[in-house]
Amino acid sequence: MTFENLLVEADAAVAVITINRPRVLNALDGKTVRELGEAVAWLQTQNQVRAVILTGAGDRAFVAGADIAYMRGLSPLQAKEFAQAGHAVFQALERMPQPVIAAVNGYALGGGCELALACDIRVAADNAQFGQPEVGLGIIAGFGGTQRLPRLVGPGLAKEMLFTAERWDAQKALQTGLVNHVVPGQELLPFCRELAGRIAGQGPVAVRLTKEAVDGGLQMDLASALAWEANLFGLAFATGDRAEGMDAFLQKRKPAFGGK
Ligand code: COA
């Protein structure tokens, strides 16, 4: 598939989506959000794709936020629709069966920070800067930041970032659990490809079920979540991957998972 504002590489087990508007530090306008939704819908039908990396073009920004020039002209109702469109696309990304790794190569501000939050795993280049500057523009975070940030780093730290519009550098993001790793800029994509490759080498259905188990369970009380896990555990036993994985272990060979 080809897009105006995205580059999508999907011919191998690890797909890469690059937000490609470097002139405006990859800011998200309505078209880019729509294209991201189309890319996500398409990639999840690609059986060869077992993990996805999401990054920004150039070495200055992952995504510097929603496009302020675009938002300046929106009426309140259009702004609500823009937020809802962002929510729908970010939720589709979050619910992709394949794990998604955000490779944060520079500014991840506003919608960019929120986009990284909708990914399963975040890895930062050492020049990464995270922040929710919306209150400085007289608006609030509207692509999930007020909800996903406190769920990830806790309400106290999240509120401080959201109320002050302060930026966190990569080290602070690491200390607070916003990112899993910080690596030198030139090592960011190789590091993420290696990490994604390790995921892609596991039983693909098992990885999908694990993502469903974690994400679904986080919305439930513990007893319901454990019942949810037990059901998905049982479902894994219906797969060819389970037979292959266990046979391969017992026969002391590498498994050849079919993803079924
Ligand atoms: N929306 C629209 N355009 C944006 C943008 C955004 N969120 N972020 C950056 N740009 C544009 C700038 O307007 C500039 O365009 P120009 O060259 O036509 O003037 C270009 O990208 C480069 O940005 P610039 O501000 O010159 O770079 P900088 O290195 O001085 O600063 C930032 C980088 C990220 C600190 C600064 O661009 C910034 O604060 N951006 C807005 C961040 C924000 O508030 N995001 C949340 C929006 S809800």
Residues whose N, C-alpha, C, O or C-beta is under 5 A from the ligand:
A	BS01	COA	R23 V24 L25 A27 A64 G65 A66 D67 I68 A69 Y107 L109 G110 G111 P133 E134
